[in-house]
Amino acid sequence: MKRTGKRNLITDVAGISVGQAENAAVRTGVTVILADQPVPAAVDVRGGAPGTCETALLDLSTLAGAVDAITLSGGSVYGLGTAAGLVAWLGARGRGFQFRADLPSAPIVPGAVIFDLANGGDKNWGENPPYRALAIAAAERAGANFMLGNAGAGFGATAGIHKGGTGSTSVVTDEGFTLGAIVIVNSVGSPVIPGTNVFWAFPFEQDGEFGGARPGPNFKPVGSVLPTDMKQIPRPGENTTIGVVATDADLSRMELQRLAIMAADGFARALRPVHTPFDGDTVFALATGSRTLPEPRPFALMQLGNAAADCLARAIARGVHEAGTLGEHRNYKEFASAESFHFRNFESDA
């Protein structure tokens, strides 16, 4: 990999825009990823407790395969209403599959949700969860630039005992392909190496994008014990890291499926433990198709998939690094500077 894209965001992939909206009182939010035109898509689900919609449409045996947008949302099952709001917004603008001119269009909008119902805030919404309205507000704000950390679906997220959030990165490969990732980090597992302020994803960091912390020379190998700063007593359905990777390569649906599978390994490069029975880890993959993948295509796809995993790992660390403290959930920077916390300086170890 040569360099990040201009913004170091998924929107460095031409034809992709992102919109976000939050409700601070509820401590939740929504992120929408819009494609200028319908694009082929794939999905890979690794977590044991996923919350998704319309993912069956992305199976290689189905007719659809092309999507107008992807939604990422807080709210657990209530957040599935985000897709309905975005479908209405897109349909009102003529987007979607058009069966006949005198019939409404049918936008294709898969999505995934995180569990943020236990983070405080006013969840007493009765029969009117905020997610449909948040989806429309997010779509109205869609563009090339967007906030990280406590923004969009990451507003109320947590990562282990750290404040989680929305992260995004991009890369331009040696061959000139642009690839980007956006992720909502709400994991059971920890994003940092035990006993340090170093992100698991540190080997993949670009230009100090998440603080530049590195293990010192006396760093000791990590054992098999689970990290102490993961979420304690996790329960199914309450944790998830969800994301989207996008590229400008002209990938087929089958190639996109492989890209999504390879990209999901970015979770394992940035979180420990990962893909647990308590997480709903899900990755969508999109291809705008403006650049032709060279022959031999399998080798070129392998390179893209590896870059996608690295991008996703970086986005996870960046989302946690940029998050701000919310209620009792302290951010990474506060933990890293707290003398009483478990971080220690390996540079000065005997």
C-alpha positions as CSV (number, residue, x, y, z in Angstrom):
1,M,0.0,0.0,0.0
2,K,1.3,3.4,-1.0
3,R,-0.8,6.0,0.7
4,T,-4.2,6.8,2.1
5,G,-6.8,8.5,0.0
6,K,-7.3,12.3,0.1
7,R,-9.6,12.3,3.1
8,N,-8.7,8.9,4.6
9,L,-12.4,8.0,4.5
10,I,-14.5,5.5,2.6
11,T,-15.7,8.4,0.5
12,D,-12.3,8.5,-1.2
13,V,-13.9,5.8,-3.4
14,A,-15.7,7.9,-6.1
15,G,-19.4,7.4,-6.1
16,I,-19.8,6.7,-2.4
17,S,-21.2,9.2,0.1
18,V,-21.9,9.0,3.8
19,G,-24.5,10.7,6.0
20,Q,-25.0,10.5,9.7
21,A,-27.5,11.7,12.3
22,E,-27.6,11.4,16.1
23,N,-30.0,11.7,19.0
24,A,-28.0,12.8,22.0
25,A,-30.9,12.4,24.4
26,V,-31.3,8.8,23.4
27,R,-27.6,8.2,23.0
28,T,-27.9,6.6,19.6
29,G,-27.5,7.4,15.9
30,V,-27.5,6.2,12.3
31,T,-25.0,6.0,9.5
32,V,-26.0,5.6,5.9
33,I,-23.6,4.7,3.0
34,L,-25.1,5.8,-0.3
35,A,-24.0,4.8,-3.8
36,D,-24.5,7.3,-6.7
37,Q,-25.8,4.3,-8.8
38,P,-26.8,0.8,-7.9
39,V,-23.7,-1.2,-7.2
40,P,-23.0,-5.0,-6.7
41,A,-22.7,-5.9,-3.0
42,A,-21.9,-8.9,-0.8
43,V,-22.0,-9.6,2.9
44,D,-20.0,-11.7,5.4
45,V,-21.5,-12.4,8.9
46,R,-19.0,-13.8,11.5
47,G,-20.6,-12.9,14.8
48,G,-22.8,-15.3,16.8
49,A,-25.6,-12.7,17.4
50,P,-26.1,-10.6,14.3
51,G,-28.8,-8.1,13.7
52,T,-29.3,-7.5,10.0
53,C,-31.9,-6.9,7.3
54,E,-32.0,-7.8,3.5
55,T,-28.8,-9.8,3.7
56,A,-30.5,-12.8,2.0
57,L,-30.8,-10.6,-1.1
58,L,-27.0,-10.6,-1.4
59,D,-26.7,-14.4,-1.7
60,L,-25.1,-15.4,-5.0
61,S,-28.2,-17.4,-5.9
62,T,-30.6,-14.4,-5.7
63,L,-31.7,-12.0,-8.5
64,A,-30.8,-8.7,-6.8
65,G,-27.1,-8.4,-5.9
66,A,-27.0,-4.6,-6.5
67,V,-27.9,-2.2,-3.8
68,D,-28.7,1.5,-3.6
69,A,-27.4,2.0,0.0
70,I,-26.3,0.3,3.2
71,T,-27.5,1.3,6.7
72,L,-25.6,1.0,9.9
73,S,-27.6,1.8,13.1
74,G,-27.8,1.8,16.8
75,G,-30.9,0.6,18.5
76,S,-30.6,-3.2,18.2
77,V,-33.9,-4.5,16.7
78,Y,-35.4,-1.1,16.8
79,G,-32.6,0.2,14.6
80,L,-33.8,-2.1,11.8
81,G,-36.4,0.6,11.1
82,T,-33.4,2.7,9.7
83,A,-33.6,0.8,6.4
84,A,-37.3,1.5,6.0
85,G,-36.7,5.2,6.5
86,L,-33.9,5.2,3.9
87,V,-36.0,3.1,1.5
88,A,-38.7,5.8,1.7
89,W,-36.2,8.6,1.1
90,L,-34.6,6.9,-1.9
91,G,-38.0,5.8,-3.4
92,A,-39.3,9.4,-3.2
93,R,-36.4,10.4,-5.4
94,G,-37.0,7.6,-8.0
95,R,-34.1,5.4,-6.8
96,G,-34.4,1.6,-6.9
97,F,-35.6,-1.2,-9.1
98,Q,-38.4,0.0,-11.4
99,F,-40.7,-2.8,-12.4
100,R,-43.1,-0.6,-14.3
101,A,-43.3,3.2,-14.8
102,D,-46.6,3.6,-13.1
103,L,-45.4,1.7,-9.9
104,P,-43.2,2.9,-7.1
105,S,-39.6,2.0,-7.4
106,A,-38.1,-0.5,-4.9
107,P,-34.8,0.6,-3.4
108,I,-32.5,-2.2,-2.2
109,V,-31.1,-1.2,1.3
110,P,-29.5,-4.0,3.4
111,G,-28.3,-3.0,6.9
112,A,-27.0,-4.1,10.2
113,V,-27.4,-2.8,13.8
114,I,-25.5,-2.6,17.1
115,F,-26.9,-2.9,20.6
116,D,-26.7,0.4,22.4
117,L,-29.8,0.1,24.5
118,A,-27.9,-0.2,27.8
119,N,-25.8,3.0,27.5
120,G,-28.1,5.3,29.4
121,G,-30.2,8.0,27.6
122,D,-33.9,8.2,27.2
123,K,-35.1,5.0,25.5
124,N,-38.7,5.5,26.4
125,W,-39.8,6.0,22.8
126,G,-43.0,4.0,23.0
127,E,-44.3,3.2,19.5
128,N,-42.1,5.7,17.8
129,P,-38.4,4.7,17.8
130,P,-36.3,7.5,16.3
131,Y,-34.5,5.4,13.7
132,R,-36.7,6.1,10.6
133,A,-36.4,9.8,11.1
134,L,-32.7,9.6,11.8
135,A,-32.2,7.7,8.6
136,I,-33.9,10.4,6.6
137,A,-31.9,13.1,8.4
138,A,-28.7,11.2,7.7
139,A,-29.5,10.8,4.0
140,E,-30.1,14.6,3.7
141,R,-26.6,15.2,5.1
142,A,-24.8,12.7,2.9
143,G,-21.5,13.9,1.4
144,A,-17.8,13.2,1.1
145,N,-16.9,14.5,4.6
146,F,-18.3,13.1,7.9
147,M,-17.3,12.9,11.6
148,L,-15.7,10.0,13.4
149,G,-16.0,8.8,17.0
150,N,-19.2,9.8,18.7
151,A,-21.1,10.2,15.4
152,G,-23.8,8.4,13.5
153,A,-24.3,4.8,14.5
154,G,-21.2,5.0,16.7
155,F,-22.6,7.7,18.9
156,G,-23.5,5.3,21.7
157,A,-21.1,2.5,21.0
158,T,-18.6,0.9,23.4
159,A,-15.5,-1.3,22.7
160,G,-14.7,-3.5,25.6
161,I,-14.7,-1.0,28.5
162,H,-13.7,1.8,26.2
163,K,-16.0,4.2,24.4
164,G,-16.5,2.9,20.9
165,G,-17.4,4.9,17.8
166,T,-17.4,5.3,14.1
167,G,-14.1,4.9,12.3
168,S,-13.2,5.1,8.6
169,T,-10.0,4.8,6.5
170,S,-8.9,4.5,2.9
171,V,-5.9,3.4,0.9
172,V,-4.7,3.8,-2.7
173,T,-2.9,0.6,-3.7
174,D,0.3,0.3,-5.7
175,E,-1.9,-0.6,-8.7
176,G,-4.0,2.6,-8.3
177,F,-7.2,1.1,-6.9
178,T,-8.9,3.0,-4.1
179,L,-10.4,1.1,-1.2
180,G,-12.1,2.4,1.8
181,A,-13.8,1.1,5.0
182,I,-16.2,2.5,7.5
183,V,-17.0,0.6,10.8
184,I,-19.1,1.0,13.9
185,V,-17.1,-0.4,16.9
186,N,-19.3,-1.9,19.6
187,S,-17.3,-5.0,20.5
188,V,-17.1,-7.4,23.4
189,G,-13.4,-7.6,22.8
190,S,-10.7,-5.0,23.6
191,P,-9.1,-2.8,20.9
192,V,-5.8,-2.4,22.9
193,I,-3.0,-4.8,23.8
194,P,-3.2,-5.7,27.5
195,G,-1.0,-3.7,29.8
196,T,-0.4,-1.0,27.1
197,N,-2.0,2.0,25.4
198,V,-1.2,0.3,22.0
199,F,-3.9,-0.6,19.6
200,W,-3.9,-4.2,18.3
201,A,-4.0,-2.6,14.9
202,F,-0.8,-0.7,15.3
203,P,1.2,-2.5,12.6
204,F,-1.2,-1.2,10.0
205,E,-1.4,2.4,11.1
206,Q,-0.9,5.2,8.5
207,D,0.5,8.6,9.3
208,G,-0.3,8.5,13.1
209,E,-4.1,8.2,12.4
210,F,-4.8,6.7,15.8
211,G,-2.1,8.2,18.0
212,G,1.1,6.3,17.0
213,A,1.5,4.3,20.2
214,R,3.9,1.4,19.8
215,P,5.1,-1.4,22.2
216,G,8.5,-0.7,23.8
217,P,11.5,-3.0,23.4
218,N,10.6,-4.9,26.6
219,F,7.1,-5.8,25.4
220,K,6.3,-9.4,26.5
221,P,4.2,-11.6,24.2
222,V,0.5,-11.7,24.9
223,G,-0.7,-15.0,26.4
224,S,-4.0,-16.8,25.9
225,V,-5.8,-15.1,28.8
226,L,-8.7,-12.9,27.8
227,P,-8.0,-9.2,28.2
228,T,-9.2,-7.6,31.4
229,D,-10.6,-4.5,29.5
230,M,-13.1,-6.5,27.5
231,K,-16.8,-6.2,28.4
232,Q,-17.5,-8.2,31.5
233,I,-20.4,-10.7,31.6
234,P,-21.3,-10.2,28.0
235,R,-24.7,-11.3,26.8
236,P,-25.8,-12.3,23.2
237,G,-27.1,-9.5,21.1
238,E,-25.5,-6.7,23.1
239,N,-22.2,-6.3,21.1
240,T,-21.3,-6.0,17.5
241,T,-18.8,-4.5,15.1
242,I,-20.4,-3.7,11.7
243,G,-18.9,-2.1,8.7
244,V,-18.7,-1.6,5.0
245,V,-15.7,-1.8,2.6
246,A,-15.9,-0.3,-0.9
247,T,-13.6,-0.3,-3.9
248,D,-13.5,1.2,-7.4
249,A,-12.5,-2.2,-8.9
250,D,-14.9,-3.9,-11.3
251,L,-15.5,-7.0,-9.1
252,S,-18.1,-9.6,-9.9
253,R,-20.5,-10.6,-7.1
254,M,-18.5,-13.8,-6.5
255,E,-15.3,-11.7,-6.3
256,L,-17.0,-9.3,-3.9
257,Q,-18.0,-12.2,-1.7
258,R,-14.4,-13.1,-1.4
259,L,-13.5,-9.5,-0.7
260,A,-16.0,-9.4,2.2
261,I,-14.7,-12.6,3.6
262,M,-11.1,-11.4,3.5
263,A,-12.1,-7.9,4.9
264,A,-13.7,-9.6,7.9
265,D,-10.2,-10.7,9.0
266,G,-9.6,-7.0,9.8
267,F,-11.7,-7.5,12.9
268,A,-9.2,-10.1,14.2
269,R,-6.3,-7.7,13.5
270,A,-7.9,-5.0,15.7
271,L,-9.9,-6.7,18.4
272,R,-9.4,-9.6,20.9
273,P,-11.5,-11.7,21.3
274,V,-13.5,-11.4,18.1
275,H,-16.4,-13.1,16.3
276,T,-17.7,-14.3,19.7
277,P,-21.1,-15.8,20.5
278,F,-22.0,-12.4,21.9
279,D,-21.0,-10.3,18.8
280,G,-22.9,-9.7,15.6
281,D,-19.8,-8.9,13.4
282,T,-20.9,-8.2,9.9
283,V,-19.1,-6.7,6.8
284,F,-20.7,-5.5,3.6
285,A,-18.6,-5.1,0.5
286,L,-19.4,-2.7,-2.5
287,A,-17.7,-2.2,-5.8
288,T,-18.3,0.8,-8.0
289,G,-16.5,-0.8,-10.9
290,S,-14.8,2.2,-12.5
291,R,-11.4,0.5,-12.7
292,T,-10.7,-2.8,-14.4
293,L,-9.0,-5.5,-12.3
294,P,-5.9,-6.8,-14.1
295,E,-5.1,-10.4,-15.0
296,P,-4.6,-12.7,-13.3
297,R,-7.7,-11.5,-11.5
298,P,-7.5,-14.0,-8.5
299,F,-4.0,-12.5,-7.6
300,A,-5.3,-9.0,-7.9
301,L,-8.3,-9.8,-5.8
302,M,-6.0,-11.3,-3.2
303,Q,-4.1,-8.0,-3.0
304,L,-7.4,-6.1,-2.6
305,G,-8.7,-8.4,0.0
306,N,-5.6,-8.0,2.1
307,A,-5.8,-4.2,1.8
308,A,-9.5,-4.4,2.8
309,A,-8.6,-6.3,6.0
310,D,-5.9,-3.7,6.9
311,C,-8.3,-0.8,6.2
312,L,-11.0,-2.3,8.4
313,A,-8.5,-2.9,11.2
314,R,-7.3,0.7,11.0
315,A,-10.9,2.0,10.9
316,I,-11.6,0.1,14.1
317,A,-8.7,1.6,16.0
318,R,-9.4,5.1,14.5
319,G,-13.1,4.9,15.6
320,V,-12.0,4.1,19.2
321,H,-9.2,6.7,19.2
322,E,-11.6,9.5,18.0
323,A,-14.5,8.7,20.3
324,G,-15.3,11.0,23.2
325,T,-16.4,10.0,26.8
326,L,-20.1,9.5,27.1
327,G,-21.6,9.1,30.5
328,E,-19.7,6.4,32.4
329,H,-18.0,5.2,29.2
330,R,-14.6,6.8,29.1
331,N,-12.7,7.3,25.9
332,Y,-9.4,5.8,25.0
333,K,-7.4,9.0,25.5
334,E,-8.5,9.3,29.1
335,F,-7.6,5.7,29.8
336,A,-4.3,6.1,28.1
337,S,-3.4,9.1,30.3
338,A,-4.7,7.7,33.6
339,E,-1.9,6.7,35.9
340,S,-4.2,4.4,37.9
341,F,-5.2,2.5,34.8
342,H,-3.5,-0.7,33.6
343,F,-1.5,0.9,30.9
344,R,2.3,1.0,31.5
345,N,5.3,2.3,29.7
346,F,7.2,-0.7,28.3
347,E,10.0,1.7,27.3
348,S,11.0,2.0,31.0
349,D,10.5,-1.6,32.1
350,A,13.5,-3.3,33.6
